[in-house]
Amino acid sequence: MSAIRSILSRVKPTHYALCTGAVLTAALITESEHASEIAMVKSSLLASHDASPKTSFDDDTETDALRLMQTQPSFPHLLVLPPQDDPTCVMNRVLGDGTRIDLDVHGTMLPIPPLHSLRHAWVGILRCLRSIQYTVESGFNDASYQSKIRAHQRTVVTTALQQVREFDVADSISLYIAADRAALVRALDPTELSQLHLWFQGLCNNHLAHVVWTTSMADVVGEFVVDQSQHDVCLLVRPQGGRFDNRDAAAKLSALMATYGLDGSDDDRQRILDTVGNSWVDLDALCAAIANGAYATDLVQQTCDGYQRDVAQSLRTFLHLDNNALDQADKATQVDAVEKWQVFQRLCGLGSDLQMLAGPQALMKRDKRVAVNVGAVLELFSGAAGDRRFWEMIAAGWMQLQPQSDVDIGVVPCAPVELCRECHVALRPVVEAAFRCLWMDDVIWKQMHALQHKIDVDSVGIYTVCSG
């Protein structure tokens, strides 16, 4: 033993480091097909399944939703989250007793696992070495390095899922990967996005795991109708707004304020509710803005006022009302403005001449918003340009499509009409409030009314000439 110590004492630190590196590199090379990483991931997946709560449902509707996770995976799910509902609440109830794979399979680095065991420590060492390996192989190019990292993660997760499927002889384990579709579409280049689509489809085709894209109806319409930028086949799952998160606005606000660490007074809470109503996306955005705001007197009041101003200004721009240039605009722009104006009138319950002249009661804020049948909205648009205008209003988030069934299931890509069949159309409360302010502006109202009359007269004149 003393002889060994004597030898080690004469070894220079540099040589010792090189020898250690050589040993670890040799271990990395001899590590068969990422066996340790795969074993760790498999163990994590099984532990997550064992720890996940087993939910039970009392009514047939939620039992139908639960079956999404009980069937064999076939195609990725495109889960449309209603804007008025808490996404976590909706996902937990619609996806039933499926177990979410809590892994970052889209990350740009190999995370070091917590040191729960010697295997975890060994995997941490392997991942450090692989990171160095991929850095060198990519020529220190960030995009190439990140591509190698993602490919490695996909390989490890796929093999781990295969082993879980072999272990699950009773076919009782239902796993799913949830991914924010809009965030990944923005973050990945077309090549990486295509590879991700292929991988997700492969997981479903081989019955290894469900894939759940989370998205909004605005993004679905934008991708598959307006831009037609995405063509991957998905099962479209649209829960009805308020069906799986039926809390009132005050309860949702309390949950969000707790999340953001806010402690507002009763007046502050009422101010927020008066600003955005029972809309989760707006409540979330407003709470985030308040939490990120610098200290100021009346912070909630200022933030709410600013939020309303931003929505109002965006609406004015959308209706071509900024800069007072609508009277001099070309006819296509004028028709665009008038048809959108008519739609907002109808959705706000101000769509007829009788209501326009009904006096103060027409201006009162409605306690309950009534969704309008999609056919009653479509009839306000004219021609192919009008159809596109309808879809653009949904893609831009000004209108919301609401399915009438508790959970509507379809397929995309599809004919646009399939997306709005048996649907209602509604406005977010903050949008309705902004339009009502515009509608009550006497100058704007007279301008739009005169412009609508002019377009109607021109249309009648064209029809008369053509008939003659």
ROLO-245224 format. One record per residue (C-alpha): x, y, z; residue number from 1; residue in one letter. Coordinates in pm, whole numbers, plus 50000, padded with zeros to 5 digits. Each point is the difference from the previous one (the first is absolute). Layout:
BEGIN
{site {X; Y; Z}; NUM; A}
...
This chain:
BEGIN
{site {50000; 50000; 50000}; 1; M}
{site {50283; 50239; 50085}; 2; S}
{site {50156; 49927; 49663}; 3; A}
{site {49677; 50098; 49822}; 4; I}
{site {49981; 50324; 50199}; 5; R}
{site {50360; 50074; 49907}; 6; S}
{site {49922; 49954; 49633}; 7; I}
{site {49687; 50217; 50017}; 8; L}
{site {50190; 50276; 50180}; 9; S}
{site {50237; 50027; 49705}; 10; R}
{site {49718; 50028; 49744}; 11; V}
{site {49955; 50361; 49887}; 12; K}
{site {49651; 50148; 50033}; 13; P}
{site {49985; 50057; 49624}; 14; T}
{site {50077; 49638; 49930}; 15; H}
{site {49748; 49895; 50262}; 16; Y}
{site {49731; 50211; 49834}; 17; A}
{site {50084; 49859; 49659}; 18; L}
{site {49985; 49646; 50130}; 19; C}
{site {49669; 50068; 50172}; 20; T}
{site {49862; 50151; 49679}; 21; G}
{site {50121; 49702; 49801}; 22; A}
{site {49832; 49758; 50239}; 23; V}
{site {49670; 50192; 49988}; 24; L}
{site {50016; 50026; 49621}; 25; T}
{site {50057; 49627; 49979}; 26; A}
{site {49702; 49948; 50229}; 27; A}
{site {49790; 50223; 49776}; 28; L}
{site {50097; 49798; 49695}; 29; I}
{site {49930; 49669; 50170}; 30; T}
{site {49663; 50119; 50132}; 31; E}
{site {49774; 49786; 49783}; 32; S}
{site {49728; 50199; 49818}; 33; E}
{site {49948; 50250; 50284}; 34; H}
{site {49899; 49714; 50230}; 35; A}
{site {50035; 50191; 50328}; 36; S}
{site {49805; 50301; 49876}; 37; E}
{site {49726; 49779; 49860}; 38; I}
{site {49973; 49804; 50324}; 39; A}
{site {49975; 50324; 50198}; 40; M}
{site {49730; 50143; 49771}; 41; V}
{site {49804; 49674; 50003}; 42; K}
{site {50011; 49993; 50380}; 43; S}
{site {49883; 50362; 50009}; 44; S}
{site {49707; 49927; 49767}; 45; L}
{site {49883; 49703; 50207}; 46; L}
{site {50035; 50198; 50323}; 47; A}
{site {49795; 50286; 49851}; 48; S}
{site {49727; 49756; 49900}; 49; H}
{site {49991; 49844; 50347}; 50; D}
{site {49986; 50342; 50166}; 51; A}
{site {49738; 50154; 49772}; 52; S}
{site {49656; 50035; 50159}; 53; P}
{site {49737; 49762; 49869}; 54; K}
{site {49706; 50222; 49911}; 55; T}
{site {49640; 49888; 49989}; 56; S}
{site {49715; 50172; 49819}; 57; F}
{site {49638; 50009; 50097}; 58; D}
{site {49832; 50100; 49675}; 59; D}
{site {50000; 49856; 49651}; 60; D}
{site {50146; 50311; 49839}; 61; T}
{site {50321; 49986; 50198}; 62; E}
{site {50019; 49625; 49953}; 63; T}
{site {49997; 50064; 49626}; 64; D}
{site {50285; 50246; 50043}; 65; A}
{site {50189; 49747; 50209}; 66; L}
{site {49993; 49753; 49710}; 67; R}
{site {50244; 50219; 49809}; 68; L}
{site {50276; 49856; 50218}; 69; M}
{site {49855; 49648; 50013}; 70; Q}
{site {50017; 49940; 49626}; 71; T}
{site {50313; 49896; 49813}; 72; Q}
{site {50199; 50300; 49873}; 73; P}
{site {49942; 50054; 49628}; 74; S}
{site {50053; 50368; 49915}; 75; F}
{site {50115; 50296; 50209}; 76; P}
{site {49720; 50185; 50181}; 77; H}
{site {49957; 50371; 49937}; 78; L}
{site {49839; 50115; 50325}; 79; L}
{site {49838; 50343; 49966}; 80; V}
{site {50000; 50178; 50336}; 81; L}
{site {49699; 50232; 50050}; 82; P}
{site {50127; 50354; 50069}; 83; P}
{site {49771; 50047; 50299}; 84; Q}
{site {50123; 49687; 50180}; 85; D}
{site {50310; 49905; 50200}; 86; D}
{site {50209; 49782; 49761}; 87; P}
{site {50126; 49776; 50282}; 88; T}
{site {49648; 49936; 50125}; 89; C}
{site {49875; 49913; 49651}; 90; V}
{site {50293; 49771; 49923}; 91; M}
{site {49974; 49814; 50330}; 92; N}
{site {49634; 49924; 49943}; 93; R}
{site {49990; 49942; 49624}; 94; V}
{site {50308; 49779; 49993}; 95; L}
{site {49860; 49786; 50279}; 96; G}
{site {50230; 49749; 50166}; 97; D}
{site {50279; 50022; 49743}; 98; G}
{site {50346; 50067; 50146}; 99; T}
{site {50188; 50298; 49865}; 100; R}
{site {50362; 49940; 49904}; 101; I}
{site {50170; 50271; 50201}; 102; D}
{site {50314; 50023; 49787}; 103; L}
{site {50140; 50285; 49796}; 104; D}
{site {50029; 49814; 49670}; 105; V}
{site {50045; 50325; 49808}; 106; H}
{site {50280; 50151; 50208}; 107; G}
{site {50324; 50146; 49867}; 108; T}
{site {50224; 49837; 50261}; 109; M}
{site {50033; 49669; 50182}; 110; L}
{site {49882; 50061; 50357}; 111; P}
{site {50195; 49855; 50289}; 112; I}
{site {49763; 49776; 50200}; 113; P}
{site {49967; 50042; 50378}; 114; P}
{site {50240; 49776; 50190}; 115; L}
{site {49749; 49748; 50132}; 116; H}
{site {50227; 49700; 49940}; 117; S}
{site {50331; 49889; 49853}; 118; L}
{site {49824; 49945; 49668}; 119; R}
{site {49883; 50362; 49997}; 120; H}
{site {50354; 50117; 50075}; 121; A}
{site {50137; 49782; 49722}; 122; W}
{site {49742; 50130; 49753}; 123; V}
{site {50096; 50354; 50100}; 124; G}
{site {50363; 49926; 49913}; 125; I}
{site {49898; 49838; 49671}; 126; L}
{site {49789; 50300; 49903}; 127; R}
{site {50285; 50240; 50071}; 128; C}
{site {50228; 49794; 49777}; 129; L}
{site {49737; 49973; 49727}; 130; R}
{site {49952; 50376; 50008}; 131; S}
{site {50372; 50043; 49940}; 132; I}
{site {49988; 49737; 49726}; 133; Q}
{site {49708; 50168; 49820}; 134; Y}
{site {50163; 50343; 50036}; 135; T}
{site {50312; 49878; 49823}; 136; V}
{site {49807; 49803; 49736}; 137; E}
{site {49784; 50304; 49920}; 138; S}
{site {50306; 50218; 49944}; 139; G}
{site {49886; 50228; 50285}; 140; F}
{site {49689; 50093; 49798}; 141; N}
{site {49704; 50061; 50235}; 142; D}
{site {49729; 49891; 49755}; 143; A}
{site {50181; 49676; 49915}; 144; S}
{site {50072; 49931; 50368}; 145; Y}
{site {49636; 50051; 50099}; 146; Q}
{site {49887; 49773; 49717}; 147; S}
{site {50227; 49722; 50130}; 148; K}
{site {49873; 50050; 50355}; 149; I}
{site {49635; 49971; 49890}; 150; R}
{site {50073; 49692; 49788}; 151; A}
{site {50172; 49838; 50299}; 152; H}
{site {49705; 50079; 50228}; 153; Q}
{site {49753; 49856; 49750}; 154; R}
{site {50204; 49680; 49968}; 155; T}
{site {50020; 49948; 50375}; 156; V}
{site {49629; 50072; 50063}; 157; V}
{site {49887; 49780; 49710}; 158; T}
{site {50201; 49701; 50124}; 159; T}
{site {49882; 50054; 50358}; 160; A}
{site {49638; 50007; 49880}; 161; L}
{site {50056; 49678; 49806}; 162; Q}
{site {50126; 49834; 50317}; 163; Q}
{site {49703; 50132; 50198}; 164; V}
{site {49764; 49857; 49738}; 165; R}
{site {50174; 49660; 50026}; 166; E}
{site {49972; 50017; 50378}; 167; F}
{site {49629; 50092; 49988}; 168; D}
{site {49862; 49663; 49898}; 169; V}
{site {49655; 50093; 50137}; 170; A}
{site {49992; 50312; 49780}; 171; D}
{site {49901; 50210; 50301}; 172; S}
{site {50253; 50283; 49970}; 173; I}
{site {49892; 50303; 49796}; 174; S}
{site {50273; 50261; 49954}; 175; L}
{site {49984; 50327; 49813}; 176; Y}
{site {50234; 50280; 49896}; 177; I}
{site {49847; 50349; 50016}; 178; A}
{site {50157; 50277; 49792}; 179; A}
{site {49912; 50366; 49953}; 180; D}
{site {49956; 50006; 49623}; 181; R}
{site {50033; 50376; 49946}; 182; A}
{site {50317; 50022; 50211}; 183; A}
{site {50170; 49715; 49812}; 184; L}
{site {49895; 50129; 49658}; 185; V}
{site {50163; 50332; 50089}; 186; R}
{site {50311; 49845; 50155}; 187; A}
{site {50089; 49735; 49740}; 188; L}
{site {50115; 50047; 49643}; 189; D}
{site {49800; 49818; 49728}; 190; P}
{site {50242; 49704; 49989}; 191; T}
{site {49992; 49945; 50377}; 192; E}
{site {49623; 50043; 50005}; 193; L}
{site {49959; 49742; 49724}; 194; S}
{site {50217; 49754; 50194}; 195; Q}
{site {49792; 50061; 50312}; 196; L}
{site {49676; 49933; 49807}; 197; H}
{site {50146; 49674; 49867}; 198; L}
{site {50110; 49892; 50346}; 199; W}
{site {49663; 50077; 50155}; 200; F}
{site {49824; 49812; 49722}; 201; Q}
{site {50236; 49706; 50049}; 202; G}
{site {49922; 49983; 50372}; 203; L}
{site {49628; 49987; 49922}; 204; C}
{site {50029; 49753; 49711}; 205; N}
{site {50201; 49760; 50215}; 206; N}
{site {49756; 50041; 50293}; 207; H}
{site {50277; 50118; 50231}; 208; L}
{site {49839; 50318; 50134}; 209; A}
{site {49729; 50253; 49934}; 210; H}
{site {50111; 50340; 49874}; 211; V}
{site {49794; 50302; 50101}; 212; V}
{site {50064; 50330; 49827}; 213; W}
{site {49846; 50281; 50208}; 214; T}
{site {49881; 50297; 49799}; 215; T}
{site {49730; 50264; 49961}; 216; S}
{site {49723; 50016; 49741}; 217; M}
{site {50158; 50318; 49865}; 218; A}
{site {50323; 49813; 49928}; 219; D}
{site {49816; 49703; 49846}; 220; V}
{site {49819; 50230; 49758}; 221; V}
{site {50319; 50192; 49929}; 222; G}
{site {50201; 49685; 49922}; 223; E}
{site {49745; 49788; 49815}; 224; F}
{site {49771; 50259; 49834}; 225; V}
{site {50155; 50346; 49964}; 226; V}
{site {50369; 49922; 49948}; 227; D}
{site {49965; 49627; 49923}; 228; Q}
{site {50353; 49968; 50138}; 229; S}
{site {49950; 49666; 50178}; 230; Q}
{site {49887; 49675; 49845}; 231; H}
{site {50065; 49735; 50267}; 232; D}
{site {49697; 49781; 50070}; 233; V}
{site {49861; 50036; 50353}; 234; C}
{site {49687; 49910; 50193}; 235; L}
{site {49840; 50334; 50087}; 236; L}
{site {49860; 50003; 50356}; 237; V}
{site {49796; 50307; 50097}; 238; R}
{site {49853; 50013; 50352}; 239; P}
{site {49710; 50237; 50050}; 240; Q}
{site {50093; 50315; 50188}; 241; G}
{site {49895; 49982; 50364}; 242; G}
{site {49923; 49627; 49985}; 243; R}
{site {50317; 49880; 50174}; 244; F}
{site {50080; 50319; 50191}; 245; D}
{site {49671; 50141; 50123}; 246; N}
{site {50144; 50233; 50263}; 247; R}
{site {49888; 50361; 50000}; 248; D}
{site {50235; 50287; 49917}; 249; A}
{site {50072; 50080; 50366}; 250; A}
{site {50120; 49645; 50071}; 251; A}
{site {50224; 50000; 49694}; 252; K}
{site {50143; 50338; 50098}; 253; L}
{site {50076; 49875; 50352}; 254; S}
{site {50189; 49703; 49858}; 255; A}
{site {50203; 50220; 49765}; 256; L}
{site {50079; 50258; 50268}; 257; M}
{site {50131; 49721; 50222}; 258; A}
{site {50215; 49874; 49712}; 259; T}
{site {50150; 50344; 49938}; 260; Y}
{site {50035; 50082; 50369}; 261; G}
{site {49756; 50291; 49986}; 262; L}
{site {49796; 50118; 50295}; 263; D}
{site {49753; 50256; 49873}; 264; G}
{site {49721; 50167; 50188}; 265; S}
{site {49634; 49931; 49930}; 266; D}
{site {49989; 50317; 49791}; 267; D}
{site {50303; 49887; 49799}; 268; D}
{site {49842; 49663; 49935}; 269; R}
{site {49675; 50159; 49890}; 270; Q}
{site {50189; 50235; 49770}; 271; R}
{site {50170; 49706; 49830}; 272; I}
{site {49671; 49811; 49965}; 273; L}
{site {49829; 50307; 49856}; 274; D}
{site {50281; 50033; 49746}; 275; T}
{site {50019; 49648; 49855}; 276; V}
{site {49715; 49795; 50146}; 277; G}
{site {50002; 49621; 50004}; 278; N}
{site {50279; 49945; 49746}; 279; S}
{site {50303; 49803; 50118}; 280; W}
{site {50235; 50124; 49727}; 281; V}
{site {49922; 50363; 50084}; 282; D}
{site {50008; 49946; 50376}; 283; L}
{site {50336; 49826; 49964}; 284; D}
{site {50144; 50274; 49780}; 285; A}
{site {49877; 50272; 50235}; 286; L}
{site {50135; 49829; 50313}; 287; C}
{site {50336; 49947; 49828}; 288; A}
{site {50014; 50368; 49906}; 289; A}
{site {49919; 50104; 50357}; 290; I}
{site {50261; 49762; 50143}; 291; A}
{site {50267; 50133; 49762}; 292; N}
{site {49910; 50366; 50049}; 293; G}
{site {50227; 50238; 50188}; 294; A}
{site {49879; 50126; 50334}; 295; Y}
{site {49754; 50280; 49950}; 296; A}
{site {49697; 50147; 50164}; 297; T}
{site {49677; 49850; 49864}; 298; D}
{site {50198; 49733; 49810}; 299; L}
{site {49693; 49784; 49941}; 300; V}
{site {49797; 50295; 49875}; 301; Q}
{site {50277; 50112; 49764}; 302; Q}
{site {50059; 49649; 49867}; 303; T}
{site {49630; 49939; 49939}; 304; C}
{site {49964; 50335; 49824}; 305; D}
{site {50304; 49925; 49785}; 306; G}
{site {49866; 49655; 49911}; 307; Y}
{site {49668; 50148; 49891}; 308; Q}
{site {50175; 50270; 49796}; 309; R}
{site {50214; 49742; 49820}; 310; D}
{site {49697; 49789; 49907}; 311; V}
{site {49804; 50309; 49892}; 312; A}
{site {50286; 50128; 49783}; 313; Q}
{site {50048; 49659; 49839}; 314; S}
{site {49628; 49987; 49926}; 315; L}
{site {50005; 50346; 49842}; 316; R}
{site {50288; 49892; 49778}; 317; T}
{site {49821; 49677; 49910}; 318; F}
{site {49692; 50199; 49895}; 319; L}
{site {50210; 50255; 49804}; 320; H}
{site {49884; 50279; 50231}; 321; L}
{site {50341; 50137; 50091}; 322; D}
{site {50123; 50320; 49832}; 323; N}
{site {49642; 50079; 49883}; 324; N}
{site {50090; 49883; 49649}; 325; A}
{site {49711; 49761; 49941}; 326; L}
{site {49796; 50244; 49786}; 327; D}
{site {50291; 50030; 49754}; 328; Q}
{site {50085; 49629; 50001}; 329; A}
{site {49942; 49772; 49703}; 330; D}
{site {49672; 49813; 49973}; 331; K}
{site {50145; 49665; 50108}; 332; A}
{site {50124; 50154; 50325}; 333; T}
{site {49664; 50168; 50060}; 334; Q}
{site {49810; 49675; 49944}; 335; V}
{site {50245; 49824; 50233}; 336; D}
{site {49936; 50256; 50274}; 337; A}
{site {49621; 50000; 49960}; 338; V}
{site {49964; 49621; 50003}; 339; E}
{site {50218; 49968; 50310}; 340; K}
{site {49803; 50280; 50166}; 341; W}
{site {49673; 49819; 49927}; 342; Q}
{site {50137; 49679; 50150}; 343; V}
{site {50106; 50171; 50322}; 344; F}
{site {49657; 50167; 50020}; 345; Q}
{site {49823; 49668; 49974}; 346; R}
{site {50225; 49824; 50248}; 347; L}
{site {49948; 50285; 50249}; 348; C}
{site {49623; 49981; 49961}; 349; G}
{site {49994; 50329; 49809}; 350; L}
{site {49947; 49855; 49656}; 351; G}
{site {49663; 50144; 49895}; 352; S}
{site {49872; 50351; 49932}; 353; D}
{site {49742; 49952; 50275}; 354; L}
{site {50273; 49933; 50255}; 355; Q}
{site {50208; 50289; 49869}; 356; M}
{site {49712; 50237; 50069}; 357; L}
{site {49879; 49829; 50316}; 358; A}
{site {50141; 50261; 50235}; 359; G}
{site {50203; 49957; 50320}; 360; P}
{site {49909; 49634; 50051}; 361; Q}
{site {50195; 49910; 49685}; 362; A}
{site {50312; 50150; 50156}; 363; L}
{site {49981; 49810; 50325}; 364; M}
{site {50262; 49737; 50070}; 365; K}
{site {49851; 49654; 49970}; 366; R}
{site {50011; 49774; 50304}; 367; D}
{site {50007; 49691; 49781}; 368; K}
{site {50154; 49977; 49656}; 369; R}
{site {49804; 49800; 49747}; 370; V}
{site {50200; 49820; 49733}; 371; A}
{site {49872; 50044; 49644}; 372; V}
{site {49952; 49714; 49756}; 373; N}
{site {50280; 49989; 49745}; 374; V}
{site {49752; 50026; 49712}; 375; G}
{site {49876; 50336; 50128}; 376; A}
{site {50357; 50129; 49989}; 377; V}
{site {50095; 49854; 49662}; 378; L}
{site {49703; 50165; 49831}; 379; E}
{site {50152; 50341; 50075}; 380; L}
{site {50298; 49928; 49774}; 381; F}
{site {49988; 50014; 49621}; 382; S}
{site {50180; 49783; 49747}; 383; G}
{site {50333; 49819; 50024}; 384; A}
{site {50162; 50307; 50156}; 385; A}
{site {49733; 49994; 50269}; 386; G}
{site {50067; 49634; 50078}; 387; D}
{site {50368; 50075; 50046}; 388; R}
{site {49909; 50300; 50216}; 389; R}
{site {49798; 49772; 50228}; 390; F}
{site {50293; 49764; 50050}; 391; W}
{site {50249; 50283; 50047}; 392; E}
{site {49787; 50144; 50281}; 393; M}
{site {50017; 49664; 50178}; 394; I}
{site {50372; 49952; 49930}; 395; A}
{site {50071; 50348; 50139}; 396; A}
{site {49814; 49915; 50321}; 397; G}
{site {49720; 50253; 49960}; 398; W}
{site {49728; 49733; 49986}; 399; M}
{site {49980; 49658; 50163}; 400; Q}
{site {49848; 49685; 49857}; 401; L}
{site {49818; 49804; 50270}; 402; Q}
{site {49889; 49640; 49935}; 403; P}
{site {49654; 49913; 50126}; 404; Q}
{site {50088; 49647; 50107}; 405; S}
{site {50196; 49933; 50320}; 406; D}
{site {50297; 49861; 49808}; 407; V}
{site {50009; 50037; 49622}; 408; D}
{site {50235; 49760; 49822}; 409; I}
{site {50107; 50032; 49636}; 410; G}
{site {50304; 49978; 49775}; 411; V}
{site {50232; 50261; 49851}; 412; V}
{site {50082; 50091; 49729}; 413; P}
{site {49637; 50023; 49890}; 414; C}
{site {49765; 50221; 49803}; 415; A}
{site {49965; 50334; 50181}; 416; P}
{site {49625; 49952; 50039}; 417; V}
{site {50065; 49698; 50224}; 418; E}
{site {50170; 50225; 50256}; 419; L}
{site {49695; 50220; 50047}; 420; C}
{site {49720; 49746; 49952}; 421; R}
{site {49751; 50013; 50290}; 422; E}
{site {50201; 50271; 50176}; 423; C}
{site {49915; 50328; 50165}; 424; H}
{site {50203; 50319; 49976}; 425; V}
{site {50076; 50226; 50295}; 426; A}
{site {50225; 50287; 50108}; 427; L}
{site {50233; 50025; 50296}; 428; R}
{site {49853; 50242; 50258}; 429; P}
{site {50285; 50250; 49960}; 430; V}
{site {49946; 50007; 49622}; 431; V}
{site {49626; 50055; 50038}; 432; E}
{site {50065; 50286; 50241}; 433; A}
{site {50245; 50161; 49756}; 434; A}
{site {49755; 49977; 49710}; 435; F}
{site {49714; 50141; 50206}; 436; R}
{site {50216; 50305; 50075}; 437; C}
{site {50058; 50048; 49626}; 438; L}
{site {49633; 49945; 49924}; 439; W}
{site {49899; 50265; 50253}; 440; M}
{site {50231; 50255; 49836}; 441; D}
{site {49752; 50211; 49803}; 442; D}
{site {50252; 50104; 49734}; 443; V}
{site {50117; 49645; 49932}; 444; I}
{site {49647; 49860; 50004}; 445; W}
{site {49879; 50256; 49743}; 446; K}
{site {50307; 49942; 49784}; 447; Q}
{site {49949; 49624; 49991}; 448; M}
{site {49623; 50031; 49951}; 449; H}
{site {50050; 50239; 49705}; 450; A}
{site {50269; 49778; 49852}; 451; L}
{site {49776; 49695; 50030}; 452; Q}
{site {49717; 50191; 49826}; 453; H}
{site {50236; 50108; 49719}; 454; K}
{site {50118; 49643; 49939}; 455; I}
{site {49640; 49874; 50000}; 456; D}
{site {49899; 50266; 49744}; 457; V}
{site {50299; 49917; 49780}; 458; D}
{site {49913; 49631; 50017}; 459; S}
{site {49638; 50068; 49900}; 460; V}
{site {50121; 50220; 49713}; 461; G}
{site {50231; 49729; 49870}; 462; I}
{site {49719; 49744; 50026}; 463; Y}
{site {49760; 50234; 49811}; 464; T}
{site {50250; 50060; 49718}; 465; V}
{site {50072; 49629; 49968}; 466; C}
{site {49627; 49917; 49997}; 467; S}
{site {49929; 50266; 49739}; 468; G}
